[in-house]
Amino acid sequence: MNLKRLMVWLTAGLLAPLVAAQDWVWAPEFPVGSEMIPIEAPDQNGELHTFAQLSGEKGLVLVLSRSFDWCPYCISQLQQLVEVAPRFESMGIAVATMTYDSMEILKGAEEDYGTTFPLLQDVETRHVSALGILNQQYEPGHRAYGIPEPGIFLLDNTGVIRFKFAEQDYRMRPDFSLVLEAAAAL
């Protein structure tokens, strides 16, 4: 990776190509260096998790996805995350995802893709709304209401946002090699 480009991304607090030229910022109310909102969400087994329970020794990779039921981009990203999760965990960084999916869908995703980490349910879009990443394209009552603008937070073990990864186009997802590179710096 080009070190100069990485430094631009790190300085901007958002690892995405052409950061300097884009006006769009994911989760703008939560810049790098700010504290993450309190997390309290059930997983695919109905177990309630908080940040303290989710975080590894060095932190947490939290992937916010649209749906593991109908979104092919989210499913592909989940499959990639399953492959790289052991690398994060070997660094002392835990992994979790969050969607608006029901517990039944999340349990099915766990079984279908072999996840070993929590798949959190964002009940009543509480987290994505608080983060300012609720997709405004869908009205309440629409089957897709409650999906986020997808992205990834890399949090340290105190809950401070150290890196954010997102693309304006929901079909494009940040490469986990960038997240792994940033995680190595924690």
LUMTORPA-89737 format. One line per field, with one value per residue: x, y, z of N, C-alpha, C in turn; residue in three letters; residue number from 1. Coordinates in Angstrom, 2 decimals. Example, Ala and Ser with C-alpha at 12.3 -4.5 7.8 and 13.67 -1.06 7.14 Angstrom:
LUMTORPA-89737
n.x = [13.19/12.85]
n.y = [-5.69/-2.25]
n.z = [7.80/7.08]
ca.x = [12.30/13.67]
ca.y = [-4.50/-1.06]
ca.z = [7.80/7.14]
c.x = [13.20/12.90]
c.y = [-3.30/0.03]
c.z = [7.80/7.87]
resn = [ALA/SER]
resi = [1/2]
END
This chain:
LUMTORPA-89737
n.x = [0.84/0.47/2.16/1.86/-0.75/-2.19/-1.68/-3.09/-5.67/-5.83/-5.51/-7.80/-9.63/-11.24/-11.15/-11.12/-11.07/-10.09/-10.74/-10.18/-11.51/-14.20/-17.49/-19.19/-19.58/-19.39/-21.31/-21.20/-21.48/-19.92/-16.88/-13.50/-11.80/-13.80/-16.17/-17.85/-21.37/-23.36/-23.51/-25.99/-27.35/-29.18/-27.92/-27.68/-28.55/-30.18/-28.91/-28.04/-25.79/-23.22/-20.92/-18.67/-18.81/-18.49/-16.02/-12.60/-9.33/-7.84/-9.75/-12.59/-14.01/-16.66/-19.13/-21.51/-24.31/-26.64/-28.55/-28.51/-30.14/-31.33/-29.53/-27.07/-24.51/-23.96/-24.01/-21.84/-19.81/-20.01/-19.20/-16.53/-15.67/-15.91/-13.77/-11.54/-11.80/-10.42/-7.84/-8.15/-8.91/-6.60/-5.05/-6.12/-8.49/-11.88/-14.75/-17.82/-21.10/-23.83/-27.23/-30.55/-31.92/-34.06/-33.83/-34.08/-33.28/-30.64/-29.67/-29.91/-28.02/-25.71/-25.56/-25.50/-23.15/-21.15/-20.38/-18.52/-18.77/-20.59/-23.71/-25.38/-28.61/-30.21/-32.45/-35.41/-34.05/-32.35/-29.53/-28.43/-29.89/-29.09/-26.44/-26.65/-26.77/-28.91/-30.55/-32.15/-33.74/-35.87/-39.16/-40.88/-42.47/-41.86/-40.22/-37.46/-36.97/-35.01/-32.50/-28.96/-26.70/-24.14/-21.12/-17.95/-16.76/-13.78/-12.94/-11.23/-10.30/-11.57/-13.78/-13.50/-13.65/-11.41/-10.90/-12.77/-14.58/-16.00/-18.10/-19.67/-21.39/-23.48/-23.02/-20.35/-17.79/-15.59/-12.28/-11.18/-8.47/-7.53/-8.74/-7.57/-4.92/-5.14/-6.02/-3.78/-2.35/-3.45]
n.y = [-1.18/2.24/4.43/7.21/7.63/6.09/7.58/9.93/8.90/8.04/10.47/11.80/10.28/8.42/5.61/5.41/5.32/8.28/10.14/12.83/14.14/13.61/14.50/13.17/11.69/9.02/8.25/10.92/12.35/11.03/11.16/9.93/9.26/9.97/8.87/5.78/5.12/3.77/0.26/-2.14/-4.98/-7.83/-11.05/-13.62/-15.76/-14.74/-13.70/-10.95/-8.33/-6.08/-3.36/-3.82/-6.58/-7.47/-6.54/-7.26/-7.82/-5.72/-4.37/-3.87/-4.92/-3.70/-4.45/-2.98/-3.95/-4.31/-6.54/-10.01/-11.68/-10.91/-9.24/-9.39/-8.27/-7.82/-10.43/-11.53/-9.94/-10.81/-13.47/-13.04/-11.84/-13.94/-15.47/-13.81/-13.23/-14.84/-13.74/-11.12/-11.76/-13.01/-10.83/-9.76/-8.49/-8.38/-9.49/-8.43/-8.25/-6.18/-5.98/-5.25/-7.57/-10.33/-12.48/-15.11/-15.05/-14.20/-16.39/-18.34/-17.34/-17.66/-20.46/-21.07/-19.78/-20.29/-18.64/-17.47/-15.51/-12.81/-12.03/-9.32/-7.97/-5.08/-3.81/-2.15/-0.22/1.24/1.63/2.27/4.55/6.29/6.57/7.97/6.76/5.56/4.34/6.53/6.14/4.44/4.19/3.92/0.79/-0.20/-3.08/-2.91/-0.93/0.35/-0.46/0.16/2.67/0.94/0.00/0.00/0.04/0.46/-0.06/0.91/-0.75/0.77/1.81/3.89/5.35/4.41/4.01/4.37/2.79/2.95/3.05/5.15/4.02/1.40/-1.07/-1.38/-2.45/-1.89/-3.18/-5.87/-6.09/-3.53/-2.91/-4.81/-3.92/-1.42/-2.34/-3.60/-1.48/-0.78]
n.z = [0.00/-0.72/1.27/1.59/0.63/2.47/4.78/4.17/4.18/6.86/8.24/7.39/8.63/7.51/5.71/2.50/-1.05/-2.75/-0.74/-0.19/-2.23/-1.93/-0.82/0.78/3.95/6.05/8.90/10.11/12.53/14.26/14.39/13.81/16.77/18.47/20.96/20.79/20.49/23.20/23.10/22.99/22.34/21.11/20.13/17.55/19.02/20.89/23.07/25.03/24.31/25.32/24.68/26.33/26.70/24.12/23.16/22.39/23.81/22.67/21.20/18.96/15.91/14.26/12.11/10.17/8.52/5.78/5.27/5.96/4.73/2.23/0.89/-1.41/-1.37/1.29/2.24/0.86/1.97/4.62/4.34/3.62/5.96/7.80/6.93/7.56/10.24/12.23/12.04/13.00/15.60/16.52/16.92/19.17/18.80/18.74/16.80/15.40/13.94/12.79/12.00/10.75/10.69/11.68/14.59/13.76/11.07/11.46/12.92/10.95/9.14/10.66/10.72/7.96/7.04/8.83/11.00/13.81/15.57/17.22/15.73/15.61/16.40/15.43/17.16/16.50/15.02/16.64/17.07/14.47/13.92/16.00/15.31/12.99/10.49/9.31/6.53/4.52/2.36/2.53/3.81/7.01/7.42/4.91/3.58/3.68/5.47/8.03/7.45/7.48/6.16/4.96/6.70/8.48/11.77/13.57/16.71/19.70/22.79/24.70/23.59/21.84/18.67/16.30/13.62/10.59/8.02/4.93/2.02/-0.34/-2.21/-1.70/-2.83/-2.99/-0.90/1.83/1.65/3.56/4.02/4.41/6.83/8.48/8.34/9.62/12.11/13.07/13.96/16.36]
ca.x = [0.00/1.16/2.14/1.32/-2.20/-2.68/-1.64/-4.21/-6.88/-5.83/-5.73/-9.20/-10.46/-12.12/-10.35/-11.85/-10.39/-10.48/-11.33/-10.06/-12.42/-15.60/-18.23/-19.92/-18.86/-20.19/-21.44/-20.50/-21.53/-19.01/-15.57/-12.43/-11.40/-14.96/-16.62/-18.97/-22.59/-23.47/-24.04/-26.75/-28.12/-29.18/-27.27/-28.45/-29.06/-30.99/-28.07/-27.82/-24.37/-22.80/-19.57/-17.71/-18.85/-18.08/-14.65/-11.44/-8.30/-7.44/-10.85/-13.69/-14.41/-18.11/-19.56/-22.93/-24.73/-28.04/-29.29/-27.91/-31.21/-31.60/-28.51/-25.92/-23.25/-23.76/-23.70/-20.46/-18.94/-20.03/-18.35/-15.14/-15.38/-15.70/-12.41/-10.50/-12.05/-9.32/-6.68/-8.45/-8.92/-5.21/-4.52/-6.82/-9.61/-13.08/-15.52/-19.28/-21.85/-25.14/-28.20/-31.93/-32.49/-34.62/-32.93/-34.16/-32.41/-29.27/-29.32/-29.70/-26.73/-24.67/-25.49/-25.14/-21.82/-20.17/-19.84/-18.13/-18.83/-21.97/-24.46/-26.28/-29.84/-30.46/-33.87/-36.05/-33.04/-31.84/-28.12/-28.17/-30.47/-28.22/-25.20/-26.93/-26.50/-30.13/-30.80/-33.36/-34.44/-37.04/-40.09/-41.40/-43.42/-41.20/-39.47/-36.05/-36.82/-34.16/-31.14/-28.01/-25.69/-23.20/-19.75/-17.20/-16.05/-12.73/-12.96/-10.26/-10.95/-12.32/-14.96/-13.20/-13.56/-10.06/-10.96/-14.06/-14.42/-17.30/-18.17/-20.97/-22.19/-23.66/-22.54/-18.90/-17.48/-14.16/-11.51/-10.76/-7.03/-7.36/-9.15/-6.51/-3.76/-5.44/-6.10/-2.40/-1.84/-4.04]
ca.y = [0.00/3.52/5.00/8.57/7.52/5.61/8.71/10.80/8.23/8.07/11.85/12.13/9.49/7.55/4.92/5.17/5.99/9.64/10.80/14.28/14.67/13.31/15.29/12.23/11.14/8.02/8.50/12.19/12.82/10.19/11.13/9.19/9.88/10.13/7.66/5.07/5.08/2.51/-0.88/-3.12/-5.64/-9.28/-11.75/-14.64/-16.72/-14.01/-13.22/-9.51/-7.97/-4.68/-3.19/-4.47/-8.02/-7.74/-6.12/-8.07/-7.13/-4.47/-3.64/-4.52/-4.58/-3.76/-4.32/-2.70/-4.45/-4.15/-7.76/-11.29/-12.45/-10.56/-8.36/-10.21/-7.59/-8.08/-11.85/-11.69/-9.34/-11.70/-14.62/-12.59/-11.60/-15.25/-15.89/-13.00/-13.06/-15.37/-12.83/-10.05/-12.33/-13.26/-9.52/-9.31/-7.66/-9.19/-9.18/-8.54/-7.57/-5.71/-5.74/-5.18/-8.89/-11.03/-13.48/-16.32/-14.83/-14.19/-17.78/-19.01/-16.88/-18.33/-21.85/-21.12/-19.25/-20.74/-17.55/-17.80/-14.23/-12.36/-11.35/-8.54/-7.44/-3.69/-3.75/-0.85/0.66/2.13/1.95/2.97/5.89/7.09/6.81/8.80/6.01/4.92/4.62/7.34/5.82/3.61/4.69/2.89/-0.10/-0.85/-4.23/-2.55/0.14/-0.01/-0.81/1.27/2.87/-0.02/0.41/-0.71/0.78/-0.21/0.59/0.39/-1.45/1.70/2.24/5.06/5.04/4.64/4.05/4.13/2.31/2.90/3.52/5.77/3.06/0.22/-2.26/-1.42/-2.65/-1.75/-4.41/-6.18/-5.92/-2.19/-2.98/-5.56/-3.04/-0.45/-3.07/-3.88/-0.26/-0.60]
ca.z = [0.00/-0.78/2.61/1.52/0.49/3.75/5.72/3.83/4.67/8.31/8.65/7.12/9.52/6.73/4.72/1.25/-2.15/-3.10/0.42/-0.29/-3.23/-1.71/0.15/1.61/5.09/6.77/10.35/10.30/13.92/15.03/13.73/14.44/18.03/19.33/21.64/20.18/21.29/23.95/22.35/23.75/21.28/21.16/19.01/16.86/20.00/21.85/24.17/24.98/24.37/25.44/24.15/27.23/26.46/22.74/22.86/22.70/24.61/22.01/20.60/18.27/14.54/14.20/10.72/10.05/7.22/5.43/5.58/5.59/4.12/0.83/0.29/-1.84/-1.02/2.72/2.39/0.40/2.98/5.77/4.01/3.71/7.38/8.40/6.57/8.19/11.68/13.07/12.01/13.96/16.94/16.93/17.33/20.36/18.37/18.51/15.60/15.50/12.90/13.22/10.94/11.24/10.51/12.83/15.17/12.94/9.91/11.95/13.26/9.66/8.60/11.44/10.26/6.54/6.73/9.81/11.81/15.18/16.28/17.36/14.68/16.45/15.83/15.82/17.46/16.25/14.39/17.68/16.88/13.21/14.03/16.87/14.57/11.82/9.26/8.84/5.11/4.43/1.12/2.81/4.81/7.91/6.77/3.77/4.09/3.87/6.47/9.16/7.04/7.57/5.13/5.54/6.97/9.53/12.81/14.32/18.02/20.65/23.90/25.55/22.85/21.01/17.24/15.81/12.16/9.96/6.65/4.25/0.64/-0.58/-2.95/-0.84/-3.52/-2.79/0.52/2.10/1.66/4.92/4.17/4.99/8.23/9.16/8.44/10.67/13.38/13.51/14.59/17.71]
c.x = [0.88/1.04/1.55/-0.20/-2.81/-2.71/-2.77/-5.50/-6.96/-6.12/-7.18/-10.13/-11.40/-11.28/-11.22/-11.09/-10.96/-11.16/-11.30/-11.08/-13.89/-16.22/-18.94/-19.04/-19.82/-20.15/-20.77/-20.50/-20.55/-17.67/-14.58/-11.98/-12.57/-15.35/-17.83/-20.18/-22.60/-24.11/-24.75/-27.70/-28.08/-28.49/-28.21/-29.04/-29.93/-30.22/-27.78/-26.34/-24.22/-21.40/-18.55/-17.67/-18.32/-16.59/-13.61/-10.46/-7.91/-8.59/-11.86/-13.81/-15.92/-18.54/-21.06/-23.37/-26.23/-28.85/-28.50/-28.94/-31.29/-30.53/-27.28/-24.58/-22.92/-23.37/-22.25/-19.48/-18.88/-19.12/-16.87/-14.74/-15.15/-14.27/-11.34/-10.66/-10.93/-8.09/-6.90/-8.33/-7.50/-4.50/-5.17/-8.02/-10.79/-13.81/-17.00/-19.89/-23.16/-25.99/-29.57/-32.63/-33.05/-33.60/-32.94/-33.26/-30.94/-28.80/-29.08/-28.38/-25.57/-24.47/-25.00/-23.68/-20.77/-19.57/-19.54/-18.17/-20.29/-22.49/-25.57/-27.50/-30.04/-31.97/-34.37/-35.07/-32.41/-30.41/-27.87/-28.77/-29.57/-26.91/-25.40/-26.67/-27.72/-30.37/-32.15/-34.19/-35.76/-37.85/-40.47/-42.50/-42.86/-40.33/-37.99/-35.87/-36.01/-32.75/-30.22/-27.36/-24.54/-21.80/-19.17/-16.58/-14.96/-12.58/-11.84/-11.01/-11.65/-13.57/-14.75/-13.04/-12.16/-10.00/-12.40/-13.80/-15.80/-17.15/-19.56/-21.91/-22.27/-23.17/-21.04/-18.65/-15.98/-13.48/-11.01/-9.25/-6.72/-7.69/-8.09/-5.27/-3.95/-5.46/-4.71/-1.80/-2.41/-3.15]
c.y = [1.24/4.21/6.41/8.53/7.04/6.75/9.70/10.19/8.30/9.47/12.24/11.35/8.55/6.91/4.59/5.89/7.38/10.39/12.31/14.89/14.44/14.18/14.40/11.72/10.21/8.32/9.82/12.72/12.05/10.08/10.25/9.97/10.10/8.79/7.08/5.16/3.79/1.43/-1.79/-3.77/-7.15/-9.87/-12.81/-15.70/-16.05/-13.48/-11.74/-9.21/-6.46/-4.58/-3.93/-5.97/-8.38/-7.53/-7.17/-7.25/-5.78/-3.72/-4.52/-4.00/-4.78/-3.44/-4.11/-3.01/-4.26/-5.38/-8.99/-12.21/-12.19/-9.72/-9.17/-9.59/-7.83/-9.52/-12.11/-11.12/-10.22/-12.91/-14.24/-12.38/-12.92/-15.73/-15.12/-12.84/-13.65/-14.46/-11.66/-10.59/-12.63/-11.97/-9.01/-8.42/-8.59/-8.68/-9.34/-7.83/-7.09/-5.45/-5.56/-6.54/-9.46/-12.02/-14.77/-16.20/-14.85/-15.60/-18.57/-18.62/-17.54/-19.76/-21.94/-20.74/-19.59/-19.63/-18.05/-16.56/-13.77/-11.65/-10.61/-8.04/-6.02/-3.49/-2.31/0.20/1.64/2.56/2.74/4.37/6.79/7.45/7.70/8.10/5.23/5.33/5.31/7.05/5.10/4.18/3.57/2.08/-0.80/-1.98/-3.92/-1.41/-0.40/-0.40/0.40/1.55/2.01/0.55/-0.35/0.29/-0.11/0.58/0.05/-0.21/-0.54/2.22/3.49/4.60/5.40/4.72/3.81/3.74/2.25/3.43/4.12/4.82/1.77/-1.07/-2.43/-1.55/-2.51/-3.12/-4.65/-6.09/-4.54/-2.19/-3.73/-4.69/-2.00/-1.14/-3.35/-2.67/-0.03/-1.18]
c.z = [0.00/0.58/2.61/1.44/1.81/4.77/5.44/4.38/6.19/8.84/8.46/8.04/8.79/5.65/3.52/0.14/-2.39/-1.97/0.27/-1.24/-2.91/-0.63/1.15/2.73/5.83/8.26/10.73/11.74/14.83/14.31/14.48/15.68/18.97/19.94/20.92/21.09/22.11/23.08/23.34/22.77/21.46/19.94/18.44/17.79/21.06/23.04/23.99/25.17/24.55/24.84/25.01/27.00/25.07/22.50/23.23/23.53/24.01/21.36/19.87/16.84/14.50/12.78/10.72/8.63/7.03/5.82/5.13/4.97/2.62/0.16/-0.11/-1.46/0.45/2.97/1.96/1.42/4.23/5.52/4.09/5.18/8.12/8.14/7.34/9.70/12.54/13.10/12.97/15.38/17.43/17.35/18.62/20.03/18.03/17.28/15.92/14.30/13.50/11.98/11.58/11.15/11.82/13.37/14.36/11.70/10.33/12.31/11.98/9.03/9.35/10.94/8.82/6.27/7.77/10.64/13.22/16.07/16.34/16.11/15.43/15.68/16.36/15.98/17.32/15.73/15.39/17.43/15.60/13.22/14.87/16.17/13.35/10.51/8.78/7.40/5.00/3.18/1.39/3.97/5.78/7.22/5.55/4.32/4.34/4.89/7.66/8.77/7.19/6.22/5.66/5.73/8.15/10.49/13.36/15.61/18.88/21.83/24.89/24.84/22.02/19.56/16.76/14.30/11.74/8.50/6.02/2.84/0.43/-1.31/-2.14/-1.51/-3.40/-1.28/0.72/2.16/3.08/5.10/4.76/6.48/9.05/9.36/9.55/12.04/13.93/14.22/16.00/18.79]
resn = [MET/ASN/LEU/LYS/ARG/LEU/MET/VAL/TRP/LEU/THR/ALA/GLY/LEU/LEU/ALA/PRO/LEU/VAL/ALA/ALA/GLN/ASP/TRP/VAL/TRP/ALA/PRO/GLU/PHE/PRO/VAL/GLY/SER/GLU/MET/ILE/PRO/ILE/GLU/ALA/PRO/ASP/GLN/ASN/GLY/GLU/LEU/HIS/THR/PHE/ALA/GLN/LEU/SER/GLY/GLU/LYS/GLY/LEU/VAL/LEU/VAL/LEU/SER/ARG/SER/PHE/ASP/TRP/CYS/PRO/TYR/CYS/ILE/SER/GLN/LEU/GLN/GLN/LEU/VAL/GLU/VAL/ALA/PRO/ARG/PHE/GLU/SER/MET/GLY/ILE/ALA/VAL/ALA/THR/MET/THR/TYR/ASP/SER/MET/GLU/ILE/LEU/LYS/GLY/ALA/GLU/GLU/ASP/TYR/GLY/THR/THR/PHE/PRO/LEU/LEU/GLN/ASP/VAL/GLU/THR/ARG/HIS/VAL/SER/ALA/LEU/GLY/ILE/LEU/ASN/GLN/GLN/TYR/GLU/PRO/GLY/HIS/ARG/ALA/TYR/GLY/ILE/PRO/GLU/PRO/GLY/ILE/PHE/LEU/LEU/ASP/ASN/THR/GLY/VAL/ILE/ARG/PHE/LYS/PHE/ALA/GLU/GLN/ASP/TYR/ARG/MET/ARG/PRO/ASP/PHE/SER/LEU/VAL/LEU/GLU/ALA/ALA/ALA/ALA/LEU]
resi = [1/2/3/4/5/6/7/8/9/10/11/12/13/14/15/16/17/18/19/20/21/22/23/24/25/26/27/28/29/30/31/32/33/34/35/36/37/38/39/40/41/42/43/44/45/46/47/48/49/50/51/52/53/54/55/56/57/58/59/60/61/62/63/64/65/66/67/68/69/70/71/72/73/74/75/76/77/78/79/80/81/82/83/84/85/86/87/88/89/90/91/92/93/94/95/96/97/98/99/100/101/102/103/104/105/106/107/108/109/110/111/112/113/114/115/116/117/118/119/120/121/122/123/124/125/126/127/128/129/130/131/132/133/134/135/136/137/138/139/140/141/142/143/144/145/146/147/148/149/150/151/152/153/154/155/156/157/158/159/160/161/162/163/164/165/166/167/168/169/170/171/172/173/174/175/176/177/178/179/180/181/182/183/184/185/186]
END
